[in-house]
Amino acid sequence: MSRSPHERAEHTVIGMPPAPHADARAPIDDPLEHAETVIARAPARPEINREGFSSRFGEGFDAAPDGLTGMTLAGRYRLVRVLGEGGMGRIYEALEVGTQARLAVKVLADELCGDPRQVQRFIREAKTASRIESDHVVAISDSGVTPTGAVYFAMELLEGEDLATTIHRDGPMPWSRVRHIMLQLCAALGSAHACQVVHRDIKPHNCFRITRRGDTDFVKVFDFGIAKLLGEHDGSQLTRTGQIFGTPEYMSPEQIRGEPVDPRMDVYAAGVILFELLCARPPFESDDPLTVISRHLAEPVPDVVRLRRGLATPPGLGEVISRALAKDLASRYPSAEAFAQAIAALVIPEPRGKTQLAPAIPVVAPVGAIGTRTVVLAVSVVALAIMLVIAASWAVVGH
């Protein structure tokens, strides 16, 4: 039985070396065996739950009391309440001292502050996201380390819910809404890619819905914790080539194989989200992450029209999804912008007008509008009537 986004474990894989292979793009004889090899080679480490931050970001959260709430961080941010937590730490609602502006502050967990690699990764997330200028990417305003060793970054406060919550509640969405959400997601990815940033973990939990300028489906992308800068020399090897990063339900085949980072990985993940918005489930799902990986590698994309069960679907949608989810990187949309253009071009035809009732006053129809036999019959009836009138006249005269 498939699970809802909240019931399904979000298997975020970090630091997993891929199985060796002679040709990264060569066909895989047994995808499941390949997936098992990939997982088996992963170093043992505690599971990191990334869902906590995204599913409750900007909402009230009933968390256990901690030592930071009510304190002022770095002499600048008074922490009001916990908004969410995960394996990396907690997110707080905060007030900026002086301006009293409301914002969110993410603080690295105490037990991770002594690990230089985790501290670098945390600060790197803030710096990477801050490079991107887009209304559809969460804005990072500050980051740093306090004299006491607390590591943090400040960002805009988002009030709403993530797409995973929306999909779970609303189910398959009408095309007009799907189109609106997807065009915003593609805009966010396009801006990130223009800054040489590949997100690598695009999924509904990392796409947030807020209300802005009357739009209740305004989308913000966040959580750049495993994002990668293209062409970046990472001396610390925090995200070195040959490691697998991402969430299996949204990972492209080349991402699973640990190939070099490419923006089209994000296009694939966006294609999965498009499918999920339409069908309220990802194209490849299972309780077993190995099976999910295997399906991404080998199985065709399910028929979205059949899964929508009669809901209106624009012509050509299946082809657009299939290209976004192409197994071969070269067959996929070359950019988020190209994917957006394909989505924007999909329109559900207007329903044909209802058949009009015949007018009360007879209208002479052109001969081409009625059958030849009907025309001949009408002429015959008229001729017969004329003949009867003439015959009657002769009878009267003869009498």
Secondary structure, 3 states (H helix, E strand, C coil): CCCCCCCCCCCCEEEECCCCCCCCCCCCCCHHHHHHHHHHCCCCCCCCCCHHHHHCCCCCCCCCCCCCCCCEECCCEEEEEEEEEECCEEEEEEEECCCCCEEEEEEECHHHCCCHHHHHHHHHHHHHHHCCCCCCECCEEEEEECCCCCEEEEECCCCEEEHHHHHHHHCCCCHHHHHHHHHHHHHHHHHHHHCCEECCCCCHHHEEEEEECCEEEEEEECCCCCCEECCCCCCCCCCCCCCEEECHHHCCHHHHCCCCCCCHHHHHHHHHHHHHHHHCCCCCCCCCHHHHHHHHHHCCCCCHHHHCCCCCCCCCHHHHHHHHCCCCHHHCCCCHHHHHHHHHCCCCCCCCCCCCCCCCCCCCCCHHHCCHHHHHHHHHHHHHHHHHHHHHHHHHHHC
